[in-house]
């Protein structure tokens, strides 16, 4: 396995870890908050505002974790493109190094 293949594999691995890890953390985050909201929503004087805050809280979490996953996909795709460009340059590189350029003539 070449270094570039390992690099591509590492990119895919990190991208998968962020994708699936953020989903797991989001679920735990919501479940943990739900326990507190369950108690607050059972108290009549604050039940209605607690329910509204619960909905807003969950929507915010969904948005935040969604942005994390979106950025992860964009960065992953950017790295993929960069590696493709590096491969193309390497494939088109001359086999022999170019001779050194002569310095420009002095005025």
CORDA-V772234 format. One record per pair of residues at least 24 apart in sequence whose C-alpha atoms are under 10 Angstrom apart, sorted by the first residue. I is the first residue (numbers start at 1). J is the second residue. Records with the same first field share a line. If there is no record, write none. Layout:
I->J, J
This chain:
4->83, 86, 87
5->83
7->79, 80, 83
8->76, 79, 80, 83, 84
11->75, 76, 77, 79, 80
12->76, 77, 79, 80
14->72, 76
15->69, 72, 73, 74, 75, 76, 77
16->69, 72, 73, 76
17->72
18->68, 69, 72, 73
19->65, 66, 68, 69, 70, 72, 73
20->69
21->69
22->65, 66, 68, 69
23->62, 65, 66, 68, 69
25->65
26->58, 61, 62, 64, 65, 66
27->61, 62
29->58, 61
30->54, 57, 58, 61, 62
31->58
33->57, 58
34->58
